[in-house]
Amino acid sequence: MADRIRHDGILVVGAGLAGLTAAMAAAPARALVLTEAPLNSGCSSAWAQGGMAAALSPDDAPELHAADTVAAGAGLVDAAMARLLAEEGPAAVHVLAALGAPFDRAADGAFVQSLEAAHGRARVARVKGDQAGKAIMQAVSVAALAAPTVQVRTGARLTGLLQDAGGRIRGVVAELDGRPTEILADAVVLATGGIGGLYAVTTTPAELKGEGLGLAAMAGAAIADPEFVQFHPTAIDIARDPAPLATEALRGEGAVLVNSAGERFMTRYHPAGELAPRDVVARAIHAEREAGRGAFLDAREAVGAHFPDEFPTVFAACLSGGIDPRKQLIPVAPACHYHMGGIATDADGRTSLPGLFAAGECASTGVHGANRLASNSLLEAAVFGARAGRAAAAEPKAAGACRAIMGAELPAKALKTLREAMSREAGVIRDEAGLSRLLARIDALEAAHGRSAALVAARLVAAGALARRESRGGHFREDFPLSGEARRTLATLADVEGAALRFAAE
């Protein structure tokens, strides 16, 4: 029998940038934040290296940032959402700076900004080259813990959602101190992160298995664009799980990609070379590796002796794998990095289920389309996290009976099987045969272990990828390499399980 408590305010699940921003923005309403891991651990926000993209310099403008966002998204970006993100972006960076985030500054006090792939301007505000996420999260965590309206509960694992007969989400089920506990609240904000833990090779915390996404789908929420997964092209290939990341800012500084023969290869795949969109770079590296030529990042000339000071995180990761990037090439491989899809929301984080909001990577606002523009993720978490927190705080109170929507436990061995299948069949290159095998594997795992939230999330990705019979952005079908009609995905789990998905023109 589960314990039951009532929280007078909003409930936020997840303590990354989106979750903590939502919690603080809800003031004067009280916010209870649930997180399984300690603060600054187990969330992708703290691992982000590049920084936050925003039009902060005199030669930039929100209109230019929005245009680059739309262009990178391969036809599927919601232009209104991109404008909102770009317009509210500079203020979001200034808010974080005021909280103590130590962004790099020039002598005149202006933000130092890096150029990253597919940006027309150098607009990525950074911290010591590659420490933006960690530094931002430290500042935000201190502010959240000091906020009188925010309570953070660590060691709390989400296991279910509470839903009333009308479909309204009324709270969550979580393990608190090892005991199942039902927590009722006025509104729930899911900020549970991405799906990297569903893949065998990922740059994100392995704990992030799409469980918030899966539970929302099990409750009937509309899911948008689940097939679009971004693979970071330059994970450091030193056989580590999760894989360390070589930030895109290195290529912005002039680092180049070469194969084992020392030949630069990116211009064979795209005229922008190393600064091509991430999906193009990821496929190029995949192709070089599959052809047996290998892929390496050469930063010896671009960064060289300045590595320890300018990119300390990458430098430390390389040294831990026996590589000195000042003198040696860095072996790289594509890895699951970001999920463009998620729980469909409006501009204020509202989902299709009353009482349920979503923000950050588990949400899909439409701002990323088929391929996220570099360093828009932290910005989206800050901008839309704040909007979701304010909107959730305005939700009316509700009363009445509710039931628990629960996922089954997926054993470690079964999760390993799933991760390997996802990387093999729903990775950088996909086709009908592989995706069909993946869905059959998911069916078998579910039959053996029950319907877990992680399996549901994996099913959404696989079914969406199978139904989208075209290539677009982060979704590349070897059997359908050309792009068709630009249409976003919007589906429920019932659509998926009823084989009713028709995302793209066939």
C-alpha positions as CSV (number, residue, x, y, z in Angstrom):
1,M,0.0,0.0,0.0
2,A,1.5,3.3,-1.0
3,D,1.8,6.3,1.3
4,R,-0.1,9.4,0.2
5,I,0.8,13.0,0.7
6,R,-0.7,16.3,-0.6
7,H,1.6,19.1,-1.8
8,D,0.0,22.5,-1.9
9,G,1.5,23.8,-5.1
10,I,3.2,22.5,-8.2
11,L,5.2,19.3,-8.5
12,V,8.3,19.3,-10.7
13,V,10.0,16.0,-11.7
14,G,13.6,16.6,-12.6
15,A,16.3,19.0,-11.4
16,G,18.1,20.0,-14.6
17,L,17.9,23.5,-15.9
18,A,14.3,23.2,-17.1
19,G,13.1,21.7,-13.8
20,L,14.8,24.2,-11.5
21,T,13.9,27.1,-13.7
22,A,10.2,26.0,-13.6
23,A,10.3,25.6,-9.9
24,M,11.6,29.1,-9.3
25,A,9.4,30.7,-11.9
26,A,6.3,29.3,-10.1
27,A,6.8,31.7,-7.2
28,P,4.9,32.7,-5.1
29,A,3.3,29.2,-5.6
30,R,5.2,26.5,-3.8
31,A,7.2,24.0,-5.9
32,L,8.3,20.6,-4.8
33,V,11.2,19.3,-7.0
34,L,11.7,15.5,-7.1
35,T,15.0,14.1,-8.4
36,E,16.5,10.7,-8.0
37,A,20.1,11.9,-8.3
38,P,21.8,14.6,-6.3
39,L,21.7,18.1,-7.7
40,N,24.0,18.6,-10.7
41,S,24.2,14.8,-11.2
42,G,22.1,12.7,-13.6
43,C,21.0,15.6,-15.8
44,S,22.2,16.5,-19.2
45,S,22.1,20.2,-18.4
46,A,25.2,19.9,-16.1
47,W,27.1,18.0,-18.9
48,A,26.4,20.6,-21.6
49,Q,29.7,22.0,-22.9
50,G,29.1,24.5,-25.7
51,G,26.9,27.0,-23.9
52,M,23.8,29.0,-24.6
53,A,23.0,30.5,-28.0
54,A,21.4,33.9,-27.9
55,A,21.6,37.2,-29.9
56,L,23.7,39.1,-27.4
57,S,26.1,41.1,-29.7
58,P,25.5,44.3,-31.7
59,D,25.9,42.5,-35.0
60,D,23.3,39.9,-34.1
61,A,19.5,39.9,-33.8
62,P,16.8,37.5,-32.6
63,E,15.5,37.4,-36.1
64,L,18.8,36.0,-37.4
65,H,19.0,33.5,-34.5
66,A,15.4,32.4,-35.3
67,A,16.2,32.0,-39.0
68,D,19.2,29.8,-38.3
69,T,17.0,27.7,-35.9
70,V,14.4,27.2,-38.7
71,A,17.1,26.4,-41.3
72,A,18.8,23.8,-39.1
73,G,15.4,22.1,-38.3
74,A,15.0,20.8,-41.9
75,G,11.5,22.1,-42.5
76,L,9.8,21.0,-39.3
77,V,10.5,23.9,-36.9
78,D,7.5,25.8,-35.6
79,A,8.5,29.3,-36.7
80,A,6.5,31.0,-34.0
81,M,8.2,29.0,-31.3
82,A,11.6,29.7,-32.8
83,R,10.9,33.4,-32.8
84,L,9.8,33.2,-29.1
85,L,12.9,31.3,-28.2
86,A,15.2,33.8,-29.9
87,E,13.4,36.9,-28.6
88,E,13.4,35.7,-25.0
89,G,16.9,34.2,-25.2
90,P,19.0,37.3,-24.4
91,A,17.0,38.0,-21.2
92,A,17.3,34.3,-20.2
93,V,21.1,34.5,-20.4
94,H,21.1,37.8,-18.4
95,V,18.9,36.2,-15.7
96,L,21.4,33.3,-15.4
97,A,24.3,35.7,-15.3
98,A,22.6,37.6,-12.5
99,L,22.2,34.3,-10.6
100,G,25.9,33.9,-10.7
101,A,26.6,31.9,-13.9
102,P,30.2,32.9,-14.7
103,F,29.9,33.4,-18.5
104,D,33.2,34.4,-20.2
105,R,33.4,38.2,-20.6
106,A,35.5,40.5,-22.7
107,A,37.4,43.4,-21.2
108,D,34.4,45.7,-21.9
109,G,32.1,43.3,-20.0
110,A,30.5,41.9,-23.2
111,F,29.8,38.2,-23.4
112,V,32.5,36.2,-25.2
113,Q,30.6,34.1,-27.8
114,S,31.7,31.1,-29.8
115,L,30.7,30.1,-33.4
116,E,29.1,26.7,-33.7
117,A,27.8,24.7,-36.6
118,A,24.9,26.1,-38.7
119,H,25.0,29.5,-36.8
120,G,25.5,32.6,-39.0
121,R,27.0,34.5,-36.1
122,A,29.2,33.7,-33.1
123,R,26.4,33.7,-30.6
124,V,27.1,30.9,-28.1
125,A,27.7,32.4,-24.6
126,R,30.2,30.1,-22.9
127,V,32.1,29.4,-19.7
128,K,35.8,28.5,-19.9
129,G,35.4,27.0,-23.3
130,D,33.5,23.9,-22.4
131,Q,32.1,24.2,-18.8
132,A,28.9,26.1,-19.5
133,G,26.4,23.5,-18.3
134,K,28.3,22.7,-15.1
135,A,28.7,26.3,-14.1
136,I,25.2,27.3,-15.0
137,M,23.7,24.4,-13.0
138,Q,25.9,25.3,-10.0
139,A,24.5,28.8,-10.0
140,V,20.9,27.7,-10.6
141,S,21.1,25.0,-7.9
142,V,22.3,27.5,-5.3
143,A,19.5,29.9,-6.2
144,A,16.9,27.1,-6.1
145,L,18.0,25.8,-2.7
146,A,17.9,29.4,-1.4
147,A,14.4,30.1,-2.8
148,P,11.8,30.1,0.0
149,T,9.1,28.7,-2.2
150,V,11.2,25.7,-3.6
151,Q,11.8,22.4,-1.9
152,V,14.1,19.9,-3.5
153,R,13.7,16.2,-2.6
154,T,16.6,14.0,-3.8
155,G,16.5,10.2,-3.9
156,A,13.0,10.3,-5.3
157,R,12.4,8.0,-8.3
158,L,9.4,8.6,-10.6
159,T,7.4,5.4,-11.1
160,G,4.0,6.5,-12.1
161,L,1.4,9.3,-12.7
162,L,-1.9,9.9,-10.9
163,Q,-4.8,10.5,-13.3
164,D,-8.5,11.1,-12.5
165,A,-11.5,9.9,-14.5
166,G,-11.5,13.0,-16.6
167,G,-7.9,12.5,-17.8
168,R,-6.4,15.2,-15.6
169,I,-3.0,14.5,-14.1
170,R,-3.3,15.0,-10.4
171,G,0.2,14.0,-9.2
172,V,2.8,11.3,-9.4
173,V,3.9,8.0,-7.8
174,A,7.5,8.0,-6.6
175,E,9.7,6.0,-4.5
176,L,10.7,8.1,-1.4
177,D,13.2,6.5,0.9
178,G,12.4,3.2,-0.8
179,R,8.7,3.4,-0.1
180,P,6.0,3.9,-2.9
181,T,4.4,7.3,-2.3
182,E,1.5,9.0,-4.1
183,I,2.0,12.7,-4.2
184,L,-1.0,14.9,-5.1
185,A,-0.4,18.4,-6.4
186,D,-2.2,21.2,-8.3
187,A,-0.1,20.6,-11.4
188,V,2.8,18.4,-12.5
189,V,5.8,19.6,-14.6
190,L,7.8,16.8,-16.2
191,A,11.4,17.9,-16.7
192,T,12.8,14.3,-16.9
193,G,15.3,14.8,-19.7
194,G,16.0,12.8,-22.8
195,I,16.4,9.2,-23.9
196,G,20.2,8.7,-24.1
197,G,20.0,5.8,-21.7
198,L,18.0,3.9,-24.3
199,Y,21.1,3.8,-26.5
200,A,24.3,1.8,-26.0
201,V,26.5,4.8,-27.0
202,T,25.4,8.1,-25.5
203,T,26.9,11.3,-24.3
204,T,24.1,11.8,-21.7
205,P,23.6,10.4,-18.3
206,A,22.7,6.7,-18.6
207,E,19.8,7.3,-16.1
208,L,17.9,9.2,-18.7
209,K,15.7,6.5,-20.3
210,G,12.7,8.5,-21.5
211,E,10.6,7.4,-18.5
212,G,8.8,10.7,-18.2
213,L,8.0,10.5,-21.9
214,G,6.9,6.9,-21.6
215,L,4.6,7.5,-18.6
216,A,3.0,10.6,-20.2
217,A,2.3,8.5,-23.3
218,M,0.8,5.7,-21.2
219,A,-1.5,8.3,-19.7
220,G,-2.7,9.3,-23.2
221,A,-0.6,12.4,-23.8
222,A,0.1,13.4,-27.4
223,I,3.7,12.8,-28.5
224,A,5.5,14.9,-31.1
225,D,8.4,13.9,-33.4
226,P,9.6,10.9,-31.4
227,E,11.7,9.6,-34.4
228,F,14.0,12.6,-34.4
229,V,17.1,11.8,-32.4
230,Q,20.3,13.8,-32.7
231,F,23.6,12.0,-32.7
232,H,26.5,14.1,-31.7
233,P,29.2,13.5,-34.2
234,T,32.2,13.8,-31.9
235,A,31.8,11.6,-28.9
236,I,35.3,10.7,-27.7
237,D,35.8,7.0,-28.7
238,I,37.5,5.6,-25.6
239,A,35.0,2.7,-24.8
240,R,33.3,4.6,-21.9
241,D,29.6,4.6,-21.0
242,P,28.5,7.3,-21.2
243,A,30.9,8.5,-23.8
244,P,32.7,11.8,-23.1
245,L,32.0,14.6,-25.5
246,A,34.3,16.7,-27.7
247,T,32.3,19.9,-27.9
248,E,31.4,21.4,-31.2
249,A,33.2,24.6,-30.1
250,L,36.4,22.9,-31.0
251,R,35.4,22.8,-34.6
252,G,34.3,26.4,-34.2
253,E,37.8,27.2,-33.1
254,G,39.3,25.5,-36.2
255,A,39.7,21.9,-35.3
256,V,39.3,19.6,-38.3
257,L,38.1,16.0,-38.9
258,V,40.5,13.6,-40.6
259,N,40.5,9.8,-41.3
260,S,43.3,7.4,-40.4
261,A,45.2,8.5,-43.5
262,G,45.3,12.1,-42.2
263,E,42.9,13.2,-45.0
264,R,40.2,15.9,-44.2
265,F,37.0,14.4,-45.4
266,M,34.1,16.7,-44.5
267,T,34.1,18.8,-47.7
268,R,33.3,15.6,-49.6
269,Y,30.0,15.5,-47.7
270,H,29.0,19.2,-47.3
271,P,30.4,22.5,-48.5
272,A,30.4,23.9,-45.0
273,G,32.9,21.2,-44.0
274,E,33.4,20.8,-40.2
275,L,30.7,23.4,-39.6
276,A,28.0,21.5,-41.5
277,P,24.8,20.6,-39.5
278,R,25.3,17.9,-36.9
279,D,23.3,15.2,-38.7
280,V,25.5,15.6,-41.8
281,V,28.7,15.5,-39.8
282,A,27.4,12.5,-37.8
283,R,26.6,10.5,-41.0
284,A,30.0,11.5,-42.5
285,I,31.9,10.2,-39.5
286,H,29.7,7.0,-39.5
287,A,30.5,6.5,-43.2
288,E,34.2,6.9,-42.7
289,R,34.2,4.5,-39.8
290,E,32.1,1.9,-41.6
291,A,34.5,2.1,-44.6
292,G,37.4,1.2,-42.2
293,R,39.0,4.6,-42.5
294,G,38.3,5.8,-39.0
295,A,37.5,9.3,-37.8
296,F,39.6,11.7,-35.7
297,L,39.4,15.2,-34.5
298,D,42.6,17.1,-35.0
299,A,42.8,20.1,-32.6
300,R,46.6,20.2,-32.4
301,E,47.0,23.4,-34.4
302,A,43.7,25.0,-33.6
303,V,44.0,24.6,-29.8
304,G,47.2,22.8,-29.0
305,A,49.0,24.0,-25.9
306,H,45.9,26.0,-24.8
307,F,43.8,22.9,-24.3
308,P,44.1,22.8,-20.4
309,D,42.8,26.4,-20.1
310,E,40.4,26.7,-23.0
311,F,38.8,23.3,-23.0
312,P,39.6,21.7,-19.6
313,T,36.7,19.2,-19.7
314,V,37.7,17.7,-23.1
315,F,41.3,17.8,-22.1
316,A,40.7,15.8,-18.9
317,A,38.5,13.3,-20.7
318,C,41.1,12.7,-23.3
319,L,43.9,12.3,-20.8
320,S,41.8,9.7,-18.9
321,G,41.7,7.7,-22.1
322,G,45.4,7.9,-22.7
323,I,45.2,10.7,-25.3
324,D,47.0,14.0,-25.2
325,P,45.0,16.2,-27.6
326,R,47.7,18.8,-27.7
327,K,49.9,16.3,-29.6
328,Q,47.5,13.5,-30.7
329,L,44.4,13.0,-32.7
330,I,41.2,12.4,-30.8
331,P,39.2,9.3,-32.0
332,V,35.5,10.2,-32.4
333,A,32.2,8.4,-33.1
334,P,28.6,9.5,-33.3
335,A,26.6,9.0,-30.1
336,C,23.0,9.6,-29.0
337,H,23.0,13.2,-27.7
338,Y,19.6,14.8,-27.8
339,H,16.0,14.0,-28.5
340,M,14.2,16.5,-30.6
341,G,10.9,14.7,-30.0
342,G,9.0,14.5,-26.8
343,I,5.7,15.2,-25.1
344,A,3.9,17.8,-27.3
345,T,3.4,21.1,-25.6
346,D,2.3,24.7,-26.3
347,A,4.4,27.8,-25.6
348,D,3.6,27.5,-21.9
349,G,4.5,23.9,-21.5
350,R,0.9,22.6,-21.5
351,T,0.5,19.1,-22.8
352,S,-2.7,17.5,-24.2
353,L,-3.6,16.3,-20.7
354,P,-4.9,18.9,-18.2
355,G,-2.7,19.3,-15.2
356,L,0.4,18.0,-17.0
357,F,3.2,20.3,-18.2
358,A,6.5,19.4,-19.7
359,A,9.7,21.3,-20.2
360,G,13.3,20.7,-21.4
361,E,14.3,17.7,-23.4
362,C,11.3,15.5,-22.5
363,A,9.1,18.1,-24.2
364,S,8.6,18.9,-27.8
365,T,7.8,22.6,-28.4
366,G,8.5,22.4,-32.1
367,V,11.5,24.7,-31.8
368,H,14.0,22.0,-32.8
369,G,12.2,20.5,-35.7
370,A,14.1,17.6,-37.3
371,N,17.6,18.7,-36.1
372,R,18.4,20.9,-33.1
373,L,20.6,23.9,-33.8
374,A,23.8,23.7,-31.7
375,S,23.5,25.2,-28.1
376,N,19.8,25.8,-28.3
377,S,19.0,23.1,-25.7
378,L,20.1,25.0,-22.6
379,L,18.3,28.1,-23.9
380,E,15.1,26.2,-24.5
381,A,15.3,24.7,-21.0
382,A,15.6,28.2,-19.5
383,V,13.0,30.0,-21.7
384,F,10.3,27.3,-21.8
385,G,11.1,26.0,-18.2
386,A,10.2,29.5,-16.9
387,R,7.1,29.7,-19.0
388,A,5.9,26.2,-17.9
389,G,6.5,27.0,-14.2
390,R,4.5,30.2,-14.4
391,A,1.6,28.5,-16.3
392,A,1.6,25.5,-13.9
393,A,1.3,27.8,-10.9
394,A,-1.9,29.2,-12.4
395,E,-3.6,25.9,-12.7
396,P,-6.9,25.5,-10.7
397,K,-7.0,23.1,-7.8
398,A,-8.8,19.8,-8.3
399,A,-10.3,17.1,-6.1
400,G,-11.7,13.6,-6.5
401,A,-10.5,10.0,-7.0
402,C,-7.6,9.1,-9.2
403,R,-5.7,6.0,-10.4
404,A,-2.0,5.3,-10.8
405,I,-0.5,4.9,-14.3
406,M,2.5,2.7,-13.6
407,G,5.3,1.2,-15.6
408,A,6.8,-2.2,-15.0
409,E,10.4,-2.6,-13.9
410,L,12.9,-3.4,-16.7
411,P,15.7,-5.7,-15.5
412,A,19.3,-4.6,-16.2
413,K,19.9,-7.4,-18.6
414,A,16.8,-6.5,-20.6
415,L,17.8,-2.9,-20.6
416,K,21.2,-3.8,-22.0
417,T,19.5,-5.8,-24.8
418,L,17.3,-2.8,-25.6
419,R,20.2,-0.3,-25.7
420,E,22.2,-2.5,-28.1
421,A,19.1,-2.9,-30.3
422,M,18.4,0.8,-30.3
423,S,21.9,1.8,-31.3
424,R,22.0,-0.9,-34.0
425,E,18.6,-0.4,-35.6
426,A,17.5,3.2,-34.7
427,G,20.9,4.9,-34.9
428,V,22.5,7.3,-37.4
429,I,21.4,5.1,-40.4
430,R,18.0,3.3,-40.4
431,D,16.0,1.1,-42.7
432,E,12.7,-0.8,-42.6
433,A,14.2,-4.2,-41.9
434,G,16.2,-2.9,-38.9
435,L,13.3,-0.9,-37.4
436,S,11.0,-3.9,-37.8
437,R,13.5,-6.1,-36.0
438,L,13.7,-3.5,-33.3
439,L,9.9,-3.4,-32.8
440,A,9.9,-7.2,-32.6
441,R,12.6,-7.0,-29.9
442,I,10.6,-4.5,-28.0
443,D,7.5,-6.7,-28.3
444,A,9.5,-9.6,-26.9
445,L,10.9,-7.6,-24.0
446,E,7.5,-6.3,-23.1
447,A,6.0,-9.8,-23.2
448,A,8.7,-11.0,-20.9
449,H,8.9,-8.1,-18.4
450,G,5.7,-6.0,-18.8
451,R,5.2,-2.6,-20.2
452,S,7.9,-0.4,-18.8
453,A,8.1,3.4,-19.4
454,A,11.5,2.9,-21.1
455,L,10.1,0.3,-23.5
456,V,7.2,2.6,-24.3
457,A,9.7,5.5,-25.1
458,A,11.8,3.1,-27.3
459,R,8.6,2.0,-29.1
460,L,7.7,5.6,-29.9
461,V,11.1,6.2,-31.4
462,A,11.1,3.0,-33.4
463,A,7.5,3.2,-34.7
464,G,7.9,6.9,-35.6
465,A,11.1,6.1,-37.5
466,L,9.4,3.2,-39.4
467,A,6.4,5.3,-40.3
468,R,8.5,8.2,-41.6
469,R,9.4,6.9,-45.0
470,E,11.8,9.7,-45.9
471,S,15.1,11.2,-44.6
472,R,15.0,14.5,-42.8
473,G,17.4,16.1,-40.3
474,G,18.5,13.6,-37.6
475,H,16.3,10.8,-39.2
476,F,18.1,9.1,-42.1
477,R,16.4,6.1,-43.8
478,E,18.9,4.3,-46.1
479,D,15.9,2.9,-48.0
480,F,14.3,6.3,-48.3
481,P,17.2,8.8,-48.6
482,L,15.2,11.7,-50.1
483,S,13.0,14.1,-48.2
484,G,9.2,14.0,-48.8
485,E,6.5,16.3,-47.5
486,A,7.5,18.4,-44.4
487,R,5.0,17.2,-41.8
488,R,5.5,17.0,-38.0
489,T,4.6,13.9,-36.1
490,L,1.8,14.0,-33.6
491,A,0.5,10.7,-32.2
492,T,-0.6,8.9,-29.1
493,L,0.5,5.6,-27.8
494,A,-2.9,4.2,-28.9
495,D,-1.9,5.3,-32.5
496,V,1.4,3.5,-32.2
497,E,0.0,0.3,-30.8
498,G,-2.8,0.3,-33.3
499,A,-0.3,0.6,-36.1
500,A,-2.1,3.8,-37.2
501,L,1.0,5.9,-37.6
502,R,1.1,7.9,-40.9
503,F,3.6,10.6,-40.3
504,A,4.9,11.3,-43.7
505,A,3.7,11.0,-47.3
506,E,4.0,7.5,-48.5
